[in-house]
Amino acid sequence: MDQPAKNRYENLTRQVSAIGAVKRGMARSLPADCPPGTAGVLALVHRHGDLRIGRISELMGVDMSVSSRHVAHAVERGWVERLPDPDDRRSRILRLTPAGGDKLTELDRRLTAMLAEKLADWSDDDIELLTSLLTRFRDAFGDCRAHHA
């Protein structure tokens, strides 16, 4: 790899690493009763429909003990319900409840408002370009995290 290409990728690596600060800022806009892991569970069950906890762990890219805590938090608040799995009575299927749908709507509203505030001085074209490039960037990694939310 020539030096200009190496520098480009080193700069990109630094910027991708700095995205953690953006994610933490977005997490701060979530309500106290719904931390990011729980919000992730709600989004996954909404996007994919009924899921087993093992699949949620795969989609989140975390250990089953971590996803179990997030699921338990969502179940305790009535946002997700555990139902018998018709294919395996020993397992449970997780389903978004109407209250969970309402919470997800609230989370979307909060995150959208936060982004609108932070990017108020950006042009529509810049926002569309960023969205397009982030989508392309994520797609370049294929199915590495099973299309994590």
N, C-alpha and C positions, 0 to 999 in steps of 0.2 A: 504494500500500500504506500503510495507516495505521501509526502509530508502534508500537502494541502488537504487530502482526503482524511488523513489521520487527525489533523486538527479539527476538521468538520465533525468527525464522529466523536472526538473528545469533547467538543463543545456541546454536541447533542446529548452525550452522556450526562454532562453536568446539568443541562436543562431538564432532562427526564428525571434525574434525581431530585431536582428542586420541585417537581410536581407534588411531592409529599406535602409541602407547605400549602399548596392549593387545596389538596384533599383535607388537610387539617382545618383550613379556613372554612371549607364547606361543611365539615362535621360540626364546627362551632355554631352553624346556623340551624342545626337540628334541635328539636325540643329536648329538654333534659330527660324526658321519659322514653326517648327513642334514640339510643346511641347508634353509631354507624353500623355495627354488626347486625343489630335488629332491623335497621332500615334495609340492609342488604337482603336479609331473609324475606322481608315483605316484598321487595322488588323482584326477587327470584321467583317466589311463589306466584306473584301476579303475572310475570312474564311467561313462565313455563307451565303454569297450572299446578295441579296436585303433584307433590313431590315427596319422596322418602327423604329422611334426614341424611342418609349417605350421599344422595345426589346433591343435596344442598352443600354438604362438605366439599364435594368435588367442584361444584360451580364456584364456591367461594375460595377454593384453594387453601382450605384450612383443615386442621385435624377435627375428627368427629367430636371431641370434647369441647372444642371452641364453638362449633356450630350448634351443639346441643344447648349451650348456655344462651346463645342468641335466640334459638327457637323457644326455649323455656320462657325467656323474657317476653317474647311475642305471645305465647300461649297464655301466660299469667295476665296479660292485659286484654285478652280477648281478641287479638288481632289475627291469630292463626288458630285453627282447631286441629286436633289430632283425631283421625278417623281410622277404623280398621282397614287394612289393605286387603282388597278382595282377592288379590293373587297370593298373599302370604299372611295368614291371620296372626303370625307372630310380629309382624311389622305394622307400622302406622304410616298413614299418608297425611301430609300436612296440606291444609287448604286455607286460603285467605278468607276471612270472615268479612261481612259488610263493614264492621268497625275497622278492620285492617285496611280495607279499600279506602275508607275515609281518612285513615291515618296516612296512607300512601299519598292521597291527594294533597293533604296538608304538607307533607314532606316535599313533594314536587313544587308546590306553591312557594314554600320557603326557599328552596334551592334556586328556583327560577328568579325570585325577587333578589336574592343575594347576588346572583350572576348579573342581573340587569343593573344593579347598583354598582358593582365593581367594574363592569365593562361599559358604563354609561357613555364614556367618551370614545368608544370604538365605533367605527362605521359598521353598517349592516354587512357590507362586503367583507370586512375583516373578520367578523363573527362567523360568517358563512365559510370563509377560507379556513379559519381555525377548526371549525367543525369538520370540514371535509378532510383536512390534513390529519386530524386526530383519528378520524375513522379509518383513513388509509393506513396510518401508522399502526393502529391496533390490528387491522386486518393482515398486516405484514407478518404478524406473529401467529397467524392461523388460529388453531384451536388449542393453544397452549394452556388456557385456563377455562376451557369449555364455554367461551363467550361470557365471561364474568360480567355482571352488571356493572 
